[in-house]
Amino acid sequence: MSDPSREWKPTPEAEGLYRRWLAYLNDQFTHNQGAEQRAEVVRDELHQIYLGRPHGGKTAALTTELASRVLAETFDPSNAPVGPDAAPDTDMEKYAPRRPLIWFWQMFDRSPLALNHWLGHRFRCMLGHHIFAHIGKGVKIGPDVRFRLGYNISIEDNCIICRGAFLDDAQQLVLPAGTRVEEGQRLPKR
């Protein structure tokens, strides 16, 4: 593992901005527990991430910008299937408020922002506090990490989950402290 004292950091101005955005999102998801409220926050944030401007609300008029409007509607988690929506073993009461956040996670990882690993690790951990049953301190989660439900996952302190890992949480899944899940690894192993 690399020397932590040599870890890359953004400029102080950028770090302050990143931390304010993460704190804002954390506050929004903490105070808005309902699926519809969270979906609105996610839609609005994705609109700004991908299009660089605030969401303007729903419009009824057709324009020549149909592709842009299709993209904008796709930012709304209500309009996009995430995966286990129809699975008979899904506890919808637990899953519904997490669903918009899982969509946000997936869309963030496909955006240019995910190329900033400093921001990405912190973004995923912030969302993990709202998605997973538990997430400890010092956890790092790389891009393109996949899971089904979120509410069955507990991650203890100082775990590292590398790019492209799959956490199969159809049943309870606990990652003990210090666990490292390698790129492309699937847990639990079948």
Secondary structure, DSSP 8 states (H G I E B T S, - for coil): ---GGG-----HHHHHHHHHHHHHHHHHHHH--SHHHHHHHHHHHHHHHHHSS-------S--S-HHHHHHHHHTSGGGS--SGGG-TT--HHHHTTTHHHHHHHHHHHTSGGGG-HHHHHHHHHHHHHHHSSEE-TT-EE-TT-EES-STTEEE-TT-EE-TT-EE--SS-EEE-TT-EE-TT-EES--
